[in-house]
Amino acid sequence: MPEFTTLGTRKSVLGMVHLRPLPGTPFYEEGSLEKILETAVSSARALHEGGADGCLIQTVDRVYSVEDESDPARTAAMSLIVRAVVQATGPEFQVGVQLMRNALKASLAVAKVAGGTYIRAGAVVGATLTTHGMVQADPLGVMEYRGKIGAMGIKVIAEVDSMHFRWFGEEKTTAEVARAARYVGADAVSLCHPDEDTALEMIASVRRAVPDVPVFLAGHANHDNAARLMAAADGAFVGTCLERGGWGGQIDIDRVKRYVDIVRALER
């Protein structure tokens, strides 16, 4: 089974592969699965050829369940797409799975069966209020299932403060949430903030609280801030700045290469 062995040992550039609604969801367009798969493979190849370390294949639906569940047809379609991306890239290219909003068990299953190496989790601990309702974490259930299917080698990158997760209830700092996520089994955490100075302080606070946990940027990453933010972070999920025409556009190999060059220069 492939593994994300470089997690935390080098700065990882993970490009976003956004999927249109899949079968089993309300806004799926009948007959569009083949095109969705082809677009995902094309995007992943562009990332691979541009030098990125991997990708995150993420569902983008207009409405989501807040439960840890995924329609069987949706899960099956995701498996086909992930497997096609794995076969079209290479063993060193890390392929991640995120069935939004928080279908962690299904994401683990897809990664395990289709050859992915990690998942990104919207809520590993606590709860977060979203436009679709309250997303409630179930760390015990997730980690039990992870062990049951032999997926302990599938890394879990947990959101701790981002556009997808904001701690709900009694106030906790980003560092406290990161510590809790690490304690229940997360292998890394991801966070972001549109204000660069705030993002850097968030990273620093997590470093102080949990020195051994890799920290990824969960958004707002671009060519202009790459040198500064990636000097502090262990990796980044990078999307819009790599796409022609903005979010959801075709990934541009030259944009990938430019971003990767900035990051690799930090390692010299």
GUKOL-16908 format. One record per residue: residue in three letters; x, z, y of N, C-alpha, C in turn. Coordinates in steps of 0.1 Angstrom, whole numbers. Example, Ala and Ser with C-alpha at 12.3 -4.5 7.8 and 13.67 -1.06 7.14 Angstrom:
<nodes>
ala  132  78  -57  123  78  -45  132  78  -33
ser  128  71  -22  137  71  -11  129  79  0
</nodes>
This chain:
<nodes>
met  8  0  -12  0  0  0  9  0  12
pro  6  -9  22  14  -9  35  12  4  42
glu  22  8  50  21  20  57  27  18  71
phe  22  26  81  26  26  95  39  35  96
thr  50  31  90  61  39  89  69  41  102
thr  66  32  112  73  32  125  65  41  135
leu  54  46  131  46  54  140  54  66  146
gly  56  66  159  64  76  165  79  75  165
thr  84  64  158  98  62  157  103  51  167
arg  94  43  171  96  32  181  84  30  189
lys  85  25  201  74  23  210  65  11  205
ser  53  14  201  44  4  195  35  -3  204
val  35  -16  204  26  -24  212  15  -29  203
leu  3  -24  205  -9  -27  196  -19  -35  204
gly  -21  -47  201  -30  -55  209  -45  -54  204
met  -54  -54  213  -68  -53  209  -74  -66  205
val  -81  -66  193  -88  -77  188  -103  -73  188
his  -110  -77  198  -124  -73  200  -133  -83  192
leu  -142  -77  185  -152  -85  177  -165  -86  183
arg  -172  -97  183  -186  -98  187  -194  -91  176
pro  -207  -88  179  -215  -81  169  -215  -87  155
leu  -214  -78  146  -213  -82  132  -226  -82  125
pro  -228  -88  113  -240  -86  105  -244  -72  103
gly  -256  -69  103  -261  -55  101  -263  -48  114
thr  -260  -55  126  -262  -49  139  -273  -57  147
pro  -280  -50  156  -291  -57  163  -288  -70  170
phe  -276  -71  175  -273  -83  184  -264  -93  177
tyr  -263  -92  163  -256  -102  156  -263  -116  157
glu  -255  -126  160  -261  -140  160  -259  -146  147
glu  -270  -150  140  -270  -155  127  -260  -167  126
gly  -252  -167  116  -243  -178  114  -229  -177  121
ser  -227  -166  129  -215  -166  137  -203  -159  131
leu  -205  -153  119  -194  -146  113  -182  -154  111
glu  -183  -166  106  -171  -174  104  -163  -176  117
lys  -170  -178  128  -163  -180  141  -157  -167  145
ile  -164  -156  143  -158  -143  146  -145  -141  139
leu  -145  -144  126  -133  -142  117  -122  -151  122
glu  -125  -164  125  -115  -173  130  -109  -169  143
thr  -117  -164  152  -112  -159  165  -103  -147  163
ala  -107  -138  154  -99  -126  152  -85  -129  146
val  -85  -139  137  -72  -143  131  -63  -150  141
ser  -69  -158  149  -62  -165  160  -56  -155  170
ser  -63  -145  173  -58  -134  183  -47  -127  176
ala  -49  -123  164  -38  -115  157  -26  -123  155
arg  -27  -136  152  -15  -145  151  -8  -145  165
ala  -15  -146  176  -9  -147  189  -1  -134  192
leu  -7  -123  188  0  -110  190  12  -109  181
his  11  -113  169  22  -113  159  34  -122  164
glu  30  -134  168  40  -144  172  46  -140  186
gly  39  -132  194  44  -128  207  52  -115  206
gly  54  -110  194  62  -98  192  56  -85  192
ala  42  -84  192  35  -71  192  37  -65  178
asp  36  -52  178  38  -44  166  26  -45  157
gly  15  -47  163  3  -48  155  -10  -50  163
cys  -21  -47  158  -34  -49  165  -44  -39  161
leu  -54  -37  169  -65  -28  165  -78  -37  165
ile  -84  -39  153  -96  -47  152  -108  -37  155
gln  -115  -40  166  -125  -31  170  -138  -38  172
thr  -149  -32  167  -162  -38  169  -167  -35  183
val  -174  -45  188  -179  -44  202  -194  -47  202
asp  -202  -37  199  -217  -39  198  -223  -34  211
arg  -235  -38  214  -242  -33  226  -248  -19  224
val  -252  -16  212  -257  -3  208  -250  2  195
tyr  -248  15  195  -241  21  183  -249  33  178
ser  -247  36  165  -251  49  160  -241  59  164
val  -245  71  167  -236  82  170  -231  89  158
glu  -237  86  146  -233  92  134  -221  85  127
asp  -215  92  118  -204  87  110  -210  78  99
glu  -214  66  103  -221  57  94  -219  43  99
ser  -220  33  89  -219  19  93  -228  11  83
asp  -236  2  88  -244  -6  79  -235  -13  69
pro  -239  -14  56  -231  -20  46  -227  -34  49
ala  -236  -42  55  -232  -56  58  -221  -56  69
arg  -222  -47  78  -212  -46  89  -199  -42  83
thr  -199  -32  74  -186  -28  68  -180  -39  59
ala  -188  -46  52  -183  -57  44  -177  -68  53
ala  -184  -71  64  -178  -82  73  -165  -77  79
met  -164  -65  83  -152  -59  88  -140  -60  78
ser  -143  -58  65  -133  -59  55  -128  -73  53
leu  -137  -83  54  -133  -97  53  -124  -100  64
ile  -127  -96  76  -119  -99  88  -105  -92  88
val  -105  -79  84  -92  -72  83  -83  -79  73
arg  -89  -82  61  -81  -88  51  -75  -101  55
ala  -83  -109  62  -79  -122  67  -67  -121  77
val  -68  -111  86  -58  -108  96  -45  -103  89
val  -46  -94  79  -35  -90  71  -27  -102  65
gln  -35  -111  59  -29  -122  52  -23  -132  61
ala  -28  -133  74  -23  -143  83  -11  -138  92
thr  -8  -125  90  3  -120  98  15  -117  89
gly  19  -104  88  31  -101  80  31  -86  77
pro  39  -82  67  39  -68  62  43  -58  73
glu  51  -63  83  55  -54  93  45  -53  105
phe  35  -61  104  25  -61  115  14  -51  111
gln  12  -41  120  3  -30  117  -12  -34  121
val  -21  -33  112  -35  -37  114  -43  -24  114
gly  -50  -22  125  -58  -10  126  -73  -13  126
val  -81  -4  123  -96  -5  122  -103  5  130
gln  -113  0  138  -121  10  145  -135  4  145
leu  -144  10  136  -158  7  136  -164  17  146
met  -168  12  158  -174  21  168  -188  24  164
arg  -193  36  170  -186  45  178  -176  54  171
asn  -181  59  159  -173  69  152  -175  68  137
ala  -175  56  132  -177  55  117  -163  56  111
leu  -159  68  110  -145  71  105  -143  68  90
lys  -153  72  83  -152  71  68  -152  56  65
ala  -161  48  71  -161  34  68  -148  27  73
ser  -143  32  84  -130  26  89  -119  29  80
leu  -118  41  74  -108  45  64  -110  36  52
ala  -122  34  48  -125  26  36  -120  12  38
val  -123  6  49  -119  -8  52  -104  -9  52
ala  -98  0  59  -83  0  60  -77  1  46
lys  -82  10  38  -76  12  25  -78  0  16
val  -90  -6  16  -93  -17  7  -87  -30  12
ala  -87  -32  25  -83  -45  30  -69  -46  35
gly  -61  -35  34  -47  -36  38  -43  -32  51
gly  -52  -25  59  -49  -19  72  -40  -7  70
thr  -34  -3  81  -25  9  80  -29  21  89
tyr  -39  19  97  -43  30  105  -57  28  110
ile  -64  39  115  -76  38  122  -75  45  136
arg  -83  41  145  -84  49  157  -98  56  157
ala  -98  69  160  -110  77  158  -115  81  172
gly  -128  78  174  -134  82  187  -136  97  188
ala  -138  104  177  -139  119  178  -135  125  165
val  -124  131  164  -119  138  152  -123  153  153
val  -123  158  166  -127  172  168  -137  172  179
gly  -145  183  180  -154  185  191  -165  175  191
ala  -170  173  203  -181  164  206  -179  157  219
thr  -185  145  220  -184  137  233  -197  131  236
leu  -202  132  248  -215  126  252  -212  112  256
thr  -220  102  250  -218  88  253  -232  83  258
thr  -232  70  262  -245  64  266  -254  62  254
his  -249  63  242  -258  62  230  -262  75  224
gly  -257  86  230  -260  99  225  -248  107  223
met  -250  119  217  -239  128  214  -231  124  201
val  -218  122  202  -210  119  190  -204  132  186
gln  -207  137  174  -202  150  169  -192  147  158
ala  -180  153  160  -170  151  150  -173  159  137
asp  -167  154  126  -169  161  113  -155  161  106
pro  -145  168  111  -132  167  106  -131  171  91
leu  -139  181  86  -138  184  72  -143  172  63
gly  -154  166  67  -160  155  59  -150  143  59
val  -144  140  71  -135  129  72  -123  131  64
met  -117  143  65  -104  145  57  -107  146  42
glu  -118  152  38  -122  152  24  -123  138  19
tyr  -130  129  27  -132  115  22  -118  108  22
arg  -110  110  32  -97  104  33  -89  107  20
gly  -89  119  15  -83  123  3  -89  117  -9
lys  -102  117  -9  -110  112  -21  -107  97  -24
ile  -105  89  -14  -102  75  -17  -87  71  -17
gly  -79  82  -16  -65  80  -16  -59  73  -4
ala  -65  77  8  -61  71  20  -53  80  30
met  -47  90  24  -39  99  32  -27  91  39
gly  -23  80  33  -13  71  40  -18  63  51
ile  -31  62  53  -37  55  64  -37  65  76
lys  -29  61  86  -27  70  98  -40  71  106
val  -42  82  112  -54  84  121  -49  87  135
ile  -52  78  144  -49  80  158  -61  85  165
ala  -61  97  170  -73  103  175  -74  102  191
glu  -86  98  196  -88  98  210  -90  113  214
val  -83  117  225  -84  130  230  -88  131  245
asp  -87  119  252  -92  119  266  -91  104  270
ser  -102  97  271  -102  83  273  -116  78  277
met  -117  65  278  -130  59  281  -140  61  270
his  -135  64  258  -144  66  246  -146  80  243
phe  -137  89  248  -139  103  244  -136  112  256
arg  -145  121  259  -143  132  269  -149  144  263
trp  -141  155  262  -146  167  256  -159  172  262
phe  -169  175  254  -182  180  259  -183  195  255
gly  -188  203  265  -190  217  263  -180  225  270
glu  -177  237  264  -168  246  271  -155  238  274
glu  -150  239  286  -139  231  291  -126  233  283
lys  -120  222  278  -107  223  272  -98  213  278
thr  -85  216  279  -75  206  285  -73  195  274
thr  -67  184  279  -63  173  270  -53  178  260
ala  -44  187  264  -34  192  255  -41  201  244
glu  -51  209  247  -58  217  237  -65  208  227
val  -71  198  232  -78  188  223  -68  182  214
ala  -57  178  219  -46  171  211  -41  181  200
arg  -39  193  204  -34  203  194  -45  205  183
ala  -57  205  186  -68  207  176  -69  194  167
ala  -67  182  173  -68  170  165  -56  170  155
arg  -45  173  160  -33  174  151  -35  183  140
tyr  -41  195  143  -42  206  133  -51  201  122
val  -62  193  125  -71  189  114  -67  177  107
gly  -56  171  111  -50  160  103  -48  147  110
ala  -49  146  123  -46  134  130  -31  132  130
asp  -26  119  129  -12  116  129  -7  113  143
ala  -16  110  152  -12  106  166  -24  108  175
val  -22  108  188  -34  109  197  -33  98  207
ser  -44  94  213  -44  84  224  -52  89  235
leu  -48  85  247  -54  90  260  -52  80  271
cys  -59  81  281  -57  72  293  -64  78  305
his  -60  73  316  -67  76  329  -64  64  338
pro  -73  60  347  -71  49  356  -60  52  366
asp  -58  65  369  -48  69  379  -35  71  371
glu  -25  64  375  -12  64  368  -6  78  367
asp  -5  85  379  1  98  379  -7  108  370
thr  -20  107  370  -28  115  361  -25  113  347
ala  -24  100  343  -21  96  329  -7  102  325
leu  3  101  334  16  106  331  16  121  329
glu  8  128  337  7  143  335  0  146  322
met  -10  138  319  -17  141  306  -7  139  294
ile  1  129  295  11  127  284  21  139  284
ala  25  143  295  35  154  296  29  167  291
ser  16  169  294  10  181  289  9  182  274
val  6  170  268  5  169  253  18  171  247
arg  29  165  253  42  167  248  46  182  248
arg  42  189  258  46  203  259  38  211  248
ala  26  208  246  17  215  237  19  212  222
val  22  199  220  23  194  206  35  184  205
pro  47  189  206  59  181  207  60  170  196
asp  55  173  184  57  164  173  46  153  172
val  37  152  181  26  142  179  29  130  188
pro  29  118  182  30  106  190  18  104  199
val  21  100  211  11  98  222  9  83  225
phe  -3  78  224  -5  64  227  -14  63  240
leu  -12  52  247  -21  49  258  -34  42  252
ala  -46  47  256  -58  42  250  -65  31  259
gly  -58  28  270  -64  18  280  -57  18  293
his  -61  9  302  -55  8  315  -40  4  315
ala  -36  -2  304  -22  -6  302  -21  -21  307
asn  -11  -24  315  -9  -38  320  6  -40  323
his  9  -52  327  23  -56  329  29  -48  341
asp  21  -45  350  26  -38  362  30  -24  360
asn  23  -17  351  26  -3  349  33  0  335
ala  35  -11  328  41  -9  314  54  -1  315
ala  63  -5  324  77  2  324  75  17  326
arg  66  21  335  65  35  339  57  43  328
leu  46  37  324  38  45  314  44  45  300
met  50  34  296  56  33  283  69  40  282
ala  75  43  293  87  52  293  83  66  288
ala  71  70  290  66  83  287  58  83  273
ala  52  72  270  43  72  258  51  66  246
asp  45  68  234  51  62  222  45  49  218
gly  34  45  225  28  32  222  16  30  231
ala  10  18  230  -2  15  238  -11  5  231
phe  -24  8  233  -34  -2  229  -36  -11  242
val  -33  -24  240  -32  -33  252  -43  -44  249
gly  -51  -46  259  -62  -56  258  -62  -66  269
thr  -69  -63  279  -73  -72  290  -61  -80  296
cys  -50  -73  298  -39  -80  305  -33  -91  296
leu  -36  -91  283  -31  -101  274  -40  -113  272
glu  -52  -112  277  -63  -122  275  -64  -131  287
arg  -65  -144  284  -68  -153  295  -82  -152  299
gly  -84  -151  312  -98  -149  318  -103  -135  317
gly  -95  -126  314  -100  -112  313  -105  -108  300
trp  -112  -96  300  -117  -90  287  -124  -100  279
gly  -120  -100  266  -127  -109  256  -122  -123  256
gly  -112  -127  264  -107  -140  264  -97  -142  253
gln  -91  -154  252  -81  -158  242  -68  -151  246
ile  -62  -145  236  -49  -138  238  -38  -149  240
asp  -31  -146  251  -20  -156  255  -7  -151  250
ile  0  -159  242  13  -155  236  23  -152  246
asp  23  -159  257  33  -157  267  31  -143  274
arg  18  -139  276  15  -126  282  20  -115  272
val  18  -117  259  22  -108  249  37  -106  250
lys  44  -117  250  59  -117  250  64  -109  263
arg  58  -112  274  62  -105  286  60  -90  285
tyr  49  -86  280  46  -71  278  56  -65  269
val  58  -72  257  67  -67  247  81  -66  253
asp  86  -76  260  99  -76  266  101  -63  275
ile  91  -60  283  92  -48  292  94  -36  283
val  86  -35  272  87  -23  264  100  -22  256
arg  105  -33  251  117  -33  244  129  -30  253
ala  128  -34  265  139  -30  275  141  -15  277
leu  130  -8  275  130  7  276  138  13  264
glu  139  6  253  145  12  241  160  9  240
arg  165  1  250  179  -3  249  188  8  255
</nodes>
